[in-house]
């Protein structure tokens, strides 16, 4: 009889652990989708590009944001020239 209750207790703990893991993954997934929506929709681009980046960011959560940083960001001409000016300053210092 004691083995039966021990088995029930371990089964309960295992079920509780998996519920905590599942809830944690769900919360992280919702946070990921919120950041993906905020990241993609704050810049103006075509509808196709917006949906493509949303797909990449939601299907590949960690890797998708890295890909977006390298390929998806649209730098304005002012930002590009500001970066070039900073590079010139550092070259002059060195």
C-alpha positions as CSV (number, residue, x, y, z in Angstrom):
1,X,0.0,0.0,0.0
2,X,2.9,2.4,0.8
3,X,4.3,1.8,-2.7
4,X,1.0,2.9,-4.2
5,X,1.0,6.2,-2.3
6,X,4.7,6.8,-3.1
7,X,3.9,6.2,-6.8
8,X,1.0,8.7,-6.6
9,X,3.2,11.3,-4.9
10,X,6.0,10.9,-7.5
11,X,3.4,11.1,-10.3
12,X,2.0,14.2,-8.8
13,X,5.4,15.9,-8.6
14,X,6.2,14.9,-12.2
15,X,2.9,16.3,-13.4
16,X,3.5,19.5,-11.4
17,X,7.0,19.9,-12.8
18,X,5.8,19.6,-16.4
19,X,3.0,22.1,-15.8
20,X,5.5,24.6,-14.5
21,X,7.8,24.0,-17.5
22,X,4.8,24.3,-19.9
23,X,3.6,27.6,-18.3
24,X,7.1,29.0,-18.4
25,X,7.5,28.2,-22.1
26,X,4.0,29.7,-22.8
27,X,4.9,33.0,-21.0
28,X,8.3,33.2,-22.9
29,X,6.5,32.6,-26.2
30,X,4.0,35.4,-25.5
31,X,6.9,37.8,-24.6
32,X,8.7,36.8,-27.8
33,X,5.6,37.5,-29.9
34,X,5.1,40.9,-28.2
35,X,8.7,41.8,-28.9
36,X,8.4,40.6,-32.5
37,X,5.3,42.7,-33.1
38,X,7.0,45.8,-31.6
39,X,10.2,45.3,-33.5
40,X,8.7,44.7,-36.9
41,X,5.9,47.2,-36.9
42,X,7.9,50.2,-35.6
43,X,9.5,50.6,-39.1
44,X,7.7,51.2,-42.3
45,X,8.1,48.4,-44.8
46,X,6.0,46.4,-47.3
47,X,3.3,44.1,-46.0
48,X,5.1,41.0,-47.4
49,X,8.3,41.9,-45.7
50,X,6.5,42.6,-42.4
51,X,4.7,39.2,-42.4
52,X,7.9,37.4,-43.5
53,X,9.9,38.9,-40.5
54,X,7.0,38.1,-38.2
55,X,7.1,34.5,-39.3
56,X,10.9,34.3,-38.8
57,X,10.8,35.9,-35.4
58,X,8.0,33.7,-34.1
59,X,9.2,30.4,-35.5
60,X,12.9,30.9,-34.7
61,X,12.7,33.0,-31.5
62,X,16.4,33.4,-30.6
63,X,18.0,33.0,-34.0
64,X,15.2,35.2,-35.6
65,X,16.1,38.3,-33.6
66,X,19.8,37.8,-34.5
67,X,18.9,37.5,-38.2
68,X,16.7,40.6,-37.9
69,X,19.6,42.6,-36.4
70,X,21.8,41.7,-39.3
71,X,19.4,41.7,-42.2
72,X,16.1,43.3,-41.3
73,X,16.9,46.6,-39.8
74,X,16.5,49.6,-42.1
75,X,19.0,52.3,-41.4
76,X,18.1,55.8,-42.6
77,X,20.6,57.9,-44.5
78,X,21.1,60.1,-41.4
79,X,22.0,57.1,-39.3
80,X,24.4,55.8,-41.9
81,X,26.1,59.1,-42.2
82,X,26.3,59.4,-38.4
83,X,27.9,56.0,-38.2
84,X,30.4,57.0,-40.9
85,X,31.2,60.2,-39.0
86,X,31.9,58.3,-35.8
87,X,34.1,55.9,-37.7
88,X,36.1,58.8,-39.1
89,X,36.5,60.3,-35.6
90,X,37.9,57.0,-34.2
91,X,40.3,56.7,-37.2
92,X,41.6,60.2,-36.6
93,X,42.2,59.4,-32.9
94,X,44.1,56.2,-33.7
